[in-house]
Amino acid sequence: MKRINVFSFIIGTYEEKELEFKMMSGILFFVSLANALTYFLVPVDQISEIFRSLMPLQALLSGIGYVLSRFYKKYTPSLFILTFVEALSIFFDWKENGGIKGTLPLTFVTAFLVDMHLYSRKQYPFFLTGSLFYLGLFIYLEVNYSHWLAPSKIDVVSATIHWVQMLLFTSTVVFLFKRNEERRQNVLLKKEKELQVALDKERELNKLKNKFVAMVSHQFRTPMTIIHSSSEIVDITVKKYLPENVKERTDKQFQKIYVAISRITKMMEKVLNFGKMETQQIKFSPIKSDPITFLTEVIESYPVEDRVQKVPLQIKGTYRELAFDPSLIEQCIINLLNNALKFDPERRFPLVICDFREKEFALHVQDKGIGIPSSEINNLFSPFFRANNAKNHSGTGIGLALVKHFTDLHDGIVSVDSKEGQGTTFTIALPYEQIHLQN
């Protein structure tokens, strides 16, 4: 059976301000308990009437503050309740025990020492101002309203004992909670070291993984090239000896082989680029160029099926030259075109728009495909993420992560606007003035 630590149960556990919450919960609990027990157990003739009438109120307020702190995690309201209870107690201590010459100085100092551990640094001005004002109020009342004071019934010995008790109580409270804080800090430090070791191991594993993926992807290129060239040789050779009625069917089979080889090659290139992205080895070489001519050439050279009709590039705004890395931006466009055609059941070519804005150049790729669920758009550019409605389509989940990374290298922003079942528009916005060019 699990052992229950009563003290830990009373003060509770907290995610933030743990030490302060525990101190306040503990003080409020014991103040409430002490007032309640004193009220019911101590004989009436041993407590002044005003102190006795005050105890239920202090017990109730302290109990409310404890509940707010311990169970509802309301720090500031609990702190104000504790401060009010202390102020009330100190005031009547001043009135009933001989004013400033009585036990007031020690009671005030004790409360001050405890509270200074509960108020945050931002609240210190309020706390110090309030404390000084309260102390000044007692001096003013003692000078001008000394008739309020009840004759002190505490002799020097009793007052000294009272002072020592209060000092011991304060010192014990502060010491216990400080020691608890040191233990907590040691535990956190140990966990931080363990986490750092785990992170270092994970980084090392990621490096090994990226090296392995890059090596495998690179090694795939040679056999894929051999397969492609050998297929072409076989294709040419076989056609010489086949009758005409068989050649057409054979051509279709060889075309399937070429498409499969092309698909694997492109996938390997994506994986290689992703490995370079992870290890920050992407070469970034921006040059000032004509974006319209560049995009037109990319679209014209993009391979499509015979039944797919390409849409001419649209241009908006006043033309300006743009600095960009042609290789990286071409990969971005190809990835977006691939996705647009892949996720459109009717295989319609997307609309590509050049938008020359005032401070940036925006490239829009707009399709009429299946769209993206709104709940998944935030994760769209995460590596290997695939939307739920894309699971039936082939893909690695790397393409859009590369698009975002390549755009980031240009100090740009990639965004997406999509409605499920209606289509998606990707926008790559590149600033005319880029930080890397200024440096």
Secondary structure, 3 states (H helix, E strand, C coil): CCCCCHHHHHHCCCCCCHHHHHHHHHHHHHHHHHHHHHHHHCCHHHCCHHHHHHHHHHHHHHHHHHHHHHCCCCHHHHHHHHHHHHHHHHHHHHHHCCHHHCCHHHHHHHHHHHHCCCCCHHHHHHHHHHHHHHHHHHHHHHHHCHHHCCCCCCCHHHHHHHHHHHHHHHHHHHHHHHHHHHHHHHHHHHHHHHHHHHHHHHHHHHHHHHHHHHHHHHHHHHHHHHHHHHHHHHHHHHHHHCCHHHHHHHHHHHHHHHHHHHHHHHHHHHHHHHHHHHCCCCCCCCEEECHHHHHHHHHHHCCCCCCCCCCCCEEEECCCCEEECHHHHHHHHHHHHHHHHHCCCCCCCCEEEEEECCCEEEEEEECCCCCCCHHHHHHCCCCCCCCHHHCCCCCCCCHHHHHHHHHHHCCCEEEEEEECCCEEEEEEEEECCCHHHHC
